[in-house]
Amino acid sequence: MTTVRTKLRVSREGTISGQADRSVPAGEHEAILFVEDQKHQRIGTDFPVDDCGPWPPAFSLSRKDIYADDGR
């Protein structure tokens, strides 16, 4: 099985058009189509990002450094 990720266009009549990767052999294929909800699409590139710089060299997120001996 090969995984191909591409964008497709669906017309009002329900026909699908698009372009497959050149690695997909010509012919008839069976495919499963997943349609993402419009409200859950990726955030655009204009999303604000705060850069706090690199972590301090001695900063640790090790479990033993975060939790006490009793695990809390």
Secondary structure, DSSP 8 states (H G I E B T S, - for coil): -------EEE-TT--EEE---TTS-SS----------GGG----TT----------TT----HHHHS-TT--
